[in-house]
Amino acid sequence: MSESKPGAGSLIEDLNLSAGAASASPRVSIGDRISARLAAMWNTPASRNRLVIAACVALVAGAGFAGYRYWEMHHRPDYALDPVDDLAEFTFLRGDFNSLPIKERLKLIKEFADRVRNASSGDSALLASFAAGISGKAREQIQENGARLMLDMVDASAVDYMKVPEAERGAFLEKSVIEWTRIGDQVSGRGERTDEEILADIKKQTAQRDEMRKKMGPERSAKMAAGIVGFLNGNVANHANPVQSQRTLQMMSDVNKHFSGK
């Protein structure tokens, strides 16, 4: 036997390892393992049925949850039975309240006001909690809902007002103001008034306001007028398109002139 020499040959040449054995086995990803497992289950009738049933259950559950969320976001509460804070949220904090017809919104606001006037101790606590949580975006939504209702109510009259002959406009303005005032009376719980009583009160209030403006002097009176215009522009006109803004502001201006006798 020949004597082996240092440095001759390889340290692993006598281990008889193949090239494939010497290399690392390729890793199988988790996704591939799951796919293989599902494929194996799919090839078995019983397992395939279980997979189909599980998929259907998941689909129905997902659709049910999505449907509930949609219902929760768009459901109109029962103003006689549902919790009063739910009514307040829908009335003041939900944008889809504005999509209801004007008469329907006014009806719901009156029902909400009636509910508040007859509130139980539990309802009062819920309302207090609701009011305490109003800030930021919620406050902006309340302002938007109120402005939108006012705009839509006035604009509905302004559309017809633009078609009225000049000689009949005074009577139309009085009729419109009576309707708006009566709505306010219903919401506030004020007793019934005749058309004549409403007009008399409006004329009296207008005269008192004009007298107050005279006492203020030109500068303070101008500031007061600017404040009223600013309120209308900021709280109503900002929510209107240019056409709506023009006709509603025109009608409100004519209302003021008519009851001031100008």
KELUM-631656 format. One line per 8 residues: their letters; for each residue x, y, z of C-alpha. Coordinates in steps of 0.02 Angstrom, whole numbers. Layout:
N
a = X:Y:Z; ...
//
This chain:
262
mseskpga = 0:0:0; 70:167:-47; 94:295:88; -19:442:75; 63:610:64; 10:767:153; -93:885:42; -132:750:-86
gsliedln = -314:723:-137; -474:796:-63; -538:780:113; -711:724:49; -662:616:-101; -683:457:2; -857:506:66; -938:457:-100
lsagaasa = -1063:604:-97; -1156:643:-257; -1167:823:-321; -1354:826:-286; -1330:766:-109; -1198:896:-78; -1313:1040:-128; -1451:1106:-11
sprvsigd = -1630:1049:-44; -1739:1193:-117; -1859:1272:7; -2047:1259:-24; -2142:1421:9; -2293:1426:125; -2402:1478:-22; -2348:1326:-121
risarlaa = -2382:1213:27; -2557:1284:49; -2592:1267:-137; -2534:1087:-135; -2639:1049:18; -2794:1129:-61; -2764:1034:-222; -2754:872:-126
mwntpasr = -2915:912:-32; -3002:963:-193; -2965:793:-269; -3062:709:-128; -3253:726:-146; -3287:740:40; -3151:869:66; -3207:964:-88
nrlviaac = -3384:978:-18; -3316:1044:146; -3215:1175:54; -3366:1234:-46; -3475:1245:110; -3341:1342:204; -3321:1464:59; -3509:1491:50
valvagag = -3521:1522:237; -3379:1648:227; -3461:1735:79; -3631:1745:164; -3553:1807:326; -3455:1941:234; -3606:1997:135; -3711:2000:293
fagyrywe = -3585:2109:385; -3569:2227:237; -3759:2236:221; -3777:2274:406; -3648:2413:396; -3738:2488:246; -3906:2476:336; -3831:2554:492
mhhrpdya = -3762:2700:392; -3919:2732:290; -4060:2669:402; -4186:2802:452; -4229:2776:636; -4405:2769:706; -4429:2941:787; -4560:2873:907
ldpvddla = -4468:2718:969; -4280:2723:938; -4157:2796:1066; -4158:2985:1061; -3970:2997:1031; -3991:2891:874; -4122:3016:815; -4006:3162:852
eftflrgd = -3863:3078:759; -3969:3045:604; -4047:3219:605; -3892:3323:638; -3739:3218:599; -3785:3118:445; -3760:3188:272; -3892:3073:198
fnslpike = -4024:3167:300; -4002:3305:170; -4053:3188:29; -4230:3170:99; -4369:3279:26; -4393:3446:114; -4563:3400:184; -4494:3237:253
rlklikef = -4349:3325:338; -4465:3453:415; -4581:3314:474; -4437:3221:557; -4371:3378:640; -4544:3412:712; -4555:3233:776; -4382:3250:853
adrvrnas = -4432:3414:937; -4590:3331:1006; -4485:3187:1073; -4365:3309:1158; -4506:3411:1235; -4577:3252:1311; -4408:3176:1353; -4393:3054:1497
sgdsalla = -4247:3061:1617; -4161:2926:1513; -4186:3024:1353; -4118:3181:1436; -3961:3089:1490; -3934:3022:1314; -3956:3196:1240; -3835:3271:1365
sfaagisg = -3706:3140:1320; -3735:3171:1135; -3717:3360:1155; -3558:3339:1257; -3477:3242:1115; -3511:3372:980; -3353:3454:916; -3249:3478:760
kareqiqe = -3321:3384:612; -3483:3347:705; -3514:3532:734; -3479:3568:551; -3603:3433:498; -3738:3507:610; -3711:3678:531; -3715:3602:357
ngarlmld = -3877:3507:389; -3961:3663:459; -3898:3773:317; -3949:3645:187; -4125:3634:256; -4143:3822:261; -4074:3838:85; -4186:3703:13
mvdasavd = -4340:3773:99; -4310:3951:39; -4252:3897:-133; -4410:3795:-161; -4508:3957:-140; -4382:4061:-236; -4400:3951:-390; -4585:3994:-399
ymkvpeae = -4555:4174:-345; -4453:4207:-502; -4607:4161:-607; -4731:4272:-515; -4789:4433:-601; -4726:4593:-518; -4899:4643:-457; -4922:4478:-365
rgafleks = -4751:4466:-284; -4799:4551:-121; -4938:4425:-88; -4822:4281:-134; -4687:4342:-13; -4814:4354:129; -4880:4179:90; -4702:4108:91
viewtrig = -4655:4192:255; -4815:4129:336; -4770:3951:284; -4591:3966:350; -4652:4043:514; -4784:3910:539; -4652:3775:518; -4547:3862:651
dqvsgrge = -4697:3870:766; -4729:3684:746; -4548:3639:784; -4537:3755:934; -4704:3699:1002; -4783:3871:990; -4972:3877:982; -5070:3898:821
rtdeeila = -5079:4074:749; -5186:4141:608; -5106:4210:451; -5153:4386:507; -5070:4361:677; -4910:4297:596; -4902:4444:475; -4936:4568:615
dikkqtaq = -4796:4494:721; -4674:4497:575; -4715:4678:533; -4696:4725:717; -4527:4638:730; -4469:4720:568; -4521:4892:631; -4429:4862:796
rdemrkkm = -4273:4808:704; -4279:4959:589; -4302:5075:738; -4154:4993:826; -4046:5018:671; -4093:5202:666; -4039:5223:847; -3876:5134:811
gpersakm = -3822:5263:685; -3757:5233:509; -3594:5147:559; -3667:5018:679; -3817:4992:566; -3700:4952:420; -3606:4828:529; -3770:4744:577
aagivgfl = -3822:4731:394; -3652:4663:348; -3668:4533:486; -3836:4474:418; -3766:4462:241; -3614:4372:308; -3724:4246:397; -3825:4213:240
ngnvanha = -3670:4196:133; -3576:4088:257; -3717:3975:314; -3829:3967:162; -3748:4029:3; -3592:3924:31; -3700:3768:12; -3786:3830:-145
npvqsqrt = -3738:3831:-326; -3725:4005:-406; -3904:4001:-473; -3978:3948:-305; -3874:4078:-214; -3933:4219:-326; -4119:4180:-318; -4125:4142:-131
lqmmsdvn = -4030:4299:-83; -4139:4400:-201; -4298:4332:-122; -4235:4363:55; -4189:4540:7; -4363:4568:-64; -4441:4497:94; -4346:4624:198
khfsgk = -4396:4767:83; -4579:4714:78; -4601:4706:267; -4501:4866:291; -4619:4955:172; -4480:5003:52
//
